[in-house]
Amino acid sequence: MRATWPDSAIACLIAISFLAWGLRLVASLKSTPEPRLANFRLRAYLGTLFLQWVFVVVIAVVWLVRGTPWAALGLIPRFSLPFAIVSSLVAVGLYPLIHWRARLLAKQENLEKIRQMAKGQGPGRLFPKSRRELLLFYTMAVSSGITEELLFRGYLTWYFHHWFSLWPSALFSTIIFGLGHLYQRWGGALQAGLLGAIFAALYLWTGSLLIPTLLHILINLHQAHAVHFGLRYAQRIESAAA
């Protein structure tokens, strides 16, 4: 089914909204004083969740009204040879990756980096400090893995594919995905773009968002847990110093 003007409007709004939200977070991170930072973090978490799910709901409604096949968004699993190969590689690789991250978090210098980021004026100011913030942080990690794959790998790739071949379409959606992470500065945006490119390749190869979404969630949860672990280390350091 061909893209129509609502699809163009949705695609433009996704690109503009995520970039604008990221830039607003950057500006607010620098200007928000420490006493108001807890409220800012909660607004940032809830605002991100709201932004993600508004677009998912809008796309779902358009899809249902128009009767577009859900396979066009990569939401129908395709059990094929590439899917079996990727699934097997992921399953085999999980065990050594779990041990690798355990060794990573056991190193004091890595925990110290997280502590210093949390004390700085950059993206580390978004790290959760309370139990409520931590719960929202983990919720956002899972939510982003689902919504961002659907919006960027699924919807935007489908949209651009009306004018370009499949791989350039995935590339354009990946660039927009990376720019949407500018609140993590250029280094974080580049890292997000590279991960997005990997997710896009897995999506195009398997024909399904299942594997990219699972990996996206696992990576987000790893990052959320690393932050949690690092901040617990910071609390121990501060308690010992007091």
C-alpha positions in Angstrom: 0.0 0.0 0.0 1.2 3.4 -1.0 2.2 6.1 1.6 -0.4 8.9 1.8 -0.2 12.4 3.3 -0.8 11.2 6.9 2.2 9.0 6.5 4.3 11.9 5.4 3.1 14.0 8.2 3.8 11.3 10.8 7.3 10.7 9.4 8.2 14.4 9.5 6.8 14.7 13.0 8.8 11.7 14.2 12.0 13.2 12.8 11.3 16.7 14.1 9.8 15.8 17.5 12.6 13.4 18.6 15.3 15.8 17.5 13.6 18.8 19.2 13.0 16.8 22.4 16.7 15.8 22.5 17.9 19.3 22.0 15.5 20.6 24.6 16.9 18.1 27.1 20.4 19.3 26.3 19.5 22.9 27.0 17.6 22.1 30.1 20.3 19.8 31.5 22.7 22.8 31.5 20.3 25.3 33.0 18.4 23.3 35.6 19.8 24.0 39.1 20.6 21.0 41.4 17.6 21.4 43.7 15.2 21.1 40.8 17.0 18.3 39.1 14.9 15.5 40.5 11.7 17.0 39.1 13.4 17.6 35.8 14.4 14.0 35.6 10.9 12.7 36.2 9.5 15.1 33.6 12.2 13.9 31.2 11.4 10.2 31.7 7.6 10.7 31.5 8.0 13.0 28.5 10.1 10.5 26.6 7.6 7.7 27.3 4.7 10.0 26.2 6.4 11.0 23.0 7.2 7.4 22.1 3.8 6.0 22.7 1.8 8.8 21.2 3.4 8.0 17.8 3.0 4.3 18.3 -0.7 4.7 19.0 -1.2 7.1 16.1 0.5 4.7 13.7 -1.6 1.8 15.0 -4.8 3.7 14.5 -3.8 4.7 10.9 -2.8 1.1 10.2 -6.1 -0.3 11.5 -8.3 2.2 9.8 -6.5 1.7 6.5 -6.1 -2.0 6.8 -2.4 -2.0 6.1 -0.8 -5.4 6.7 1.2 -5.5 10.0 4.0 -7.3 8.2 4.8 -4.0 6.5 6.0 -2.8 10.0 8.0 -6.0 10.6 5.5 -7.0 13.4 4.8 -10.5 11.9 7.6 -12.9 12.8 9.2 -14.7 9.8 10.7 -18.0 10.8 13.3 -18.3 8.1 16.9 -19.5 7.8 18.3 -16.0 8.5 16.0 -15.7 11.5 17.2 -19.1 12.8 20.9 -18.2 12.3 20.6 -14.8 14.1 18.5 -16.4 16.9 21.1 -19.1 17.4 24.0 -16.5 17.5 22.1 -14.4 20.0 21.4 -17.4 22.2 25.0 -18.6 22.1 26.4 -15.2 22.7 24.3 -14.3 25.7 26.3 -16.4 28.2 29.7 -14.9 27.5 28.2 -11.5 27.3 26.7 -11.8 30.8 30.1 -12.8 32.2 31.8 -10.0 30.3 29.4 -7.4 31.8 29.9 -8.8 35.2 33.7 -8.4 34.9 33.1 -4.9 33.5 31.0 -3.8 36.5 33.5 -5.3 38.9 36.1 -2.8 37.9 36.2 0.2 40.1 37.4 2.5 37.4 34.3 1.8 35.3 32.1 2.6 38.3 34.0 5.7 39.0 33.3 6.9 35.4 29.6 6.5 36.0 29.9 8.4 39.3 31.8 11.3 37.6 29.2 11.4 34.8 26.4 11.7 37.4 28.3 14.6 39.0 28.9 16.5 35.7 26.8 18.8 33.7 26.1 16.5 30.8 23.8 13.5 30.2 24.8 12.0 33.5 22.4 14.5 35.2 19.6 12.3 33.8 20.8 9.3 35.8 18.2 8.2 38.4 18.8 8.9 42.1 15.7 7.6 43.8 13.7 4.3 43.7 10.9 6.0 41.8 13.3 7.4 39.3 15.0 4.0 38.9 11.7 2.3 38.3 10.9 4.8 35.5 14.4 4.5 34.1 14.0 0.7 33.8 10.5 1.2 32.3 11.9 3.6 29.8 14.7 1.1 28.9 12.1 -1.5 27.9 9.7 0.9 26.3 12.4 2.5 24.1 13.4 -0.9 22.9 9.9 -1.6 21.7 8.8 1.8 20.4 12.0 3.0 18.8 12.3 -0.3 16.8 8.7 0.1 15.6 9.0 3.8 14.8 12.5 3.9 13.2 13.3 0.5 11.9 9.7 -0.4 11.1 7.7 2.7 10.2 10.4 5.1 8.8 12.0 2.3 6.8 8.6 1.4 5.3 7.9 5.1 4.6 11.3 5.8 2.9 11.0 2.6 0.9 8.3 4.2 -1.2 11.0 6.4 -2.8 14.3 4.6 -2.3 15.5 1.0 -2.2 15.5 -0.9 1.1 19.0 -0.3 2.3 19.1 3.5 1.7 15.7 3.6 3.4 17.1 1.9 6.5 20.1 4.2 6.4 17.9 7.4 6.4 15.9 6.1 9.3 19.1 5.2 11.2 20.5 8.8 10.7 17.2 10.2 12.2 17.5 7.7 15.0 21.0 8.8 15.8 20.1 12.5 15.7 17.3 11.8 18.1 19.9 10.9 20.7 21.8 14.2 20.5 21.0 14.8 24.2 23.8 12.3 24.8 26.1 14.6 22.9 27.7 13.8 19.6 29.5 10.7 20.9 26.3 9.2 22.3 24.4 10.1 19.1 27.1 8.4 17.0 27.0 5.3 19.2 23.2 5.2 19.0 23.4 5.5 15.2 25.9 2.6 15.0 23.6 0.4 17.1 20.7 1.5 15.0 22.6 0.4 11.9 23.1 -3.0 13.4 19.4 -3.3 14.4 18.5 -2.2 10.8 20.7 -4.8 9.3 19.2 -7.5 11.5 15.7 -6.3 10.6 16.3 -6.4 6.9 18.0 -9.8 7.1 15.4 -11.5 9.2 12.4 -9.6 7.9 11.1 -9.2 11.5 11.5 -6.6 14.3 11.6 -9.4 16.9 15.4 -9.9 17.2 16.3 -6.2 16.9 13.7 -5.3 19.5 14.9 -8.0 21.9 18.6 -6.9 21.5 17.6 -3.2 21.9 15.8 -4.0 25.2 18.7 -6.1 26.5 21.2 -3.3 25.7 19.0 -0.7 27.3 18.6 -2.8 30.4 22.4 -3.4 30.6 23.0 0.4 30.4 20.2 1.0 33.0 21.7 -1.6 35.4 25.2 -0.3 34.9 24.0 3.2 35.9 22.2 1.7 38.9 25.3 -0.2 39.9 27.5 2.8 39.5 25.3 5.1 41.5 25.1 2.5 44.3 28.9 2.6 44.3 28.8 6.4 44.5 26.5 6.2 47.5 28.9 3.9 49.2 31.8 6.3 48.5 29.8 9.2 49.9 28.7 7.3 53.0 32.3 6.3 53.7 33.5 9.9 53.3 30.8 11.1 55.7 
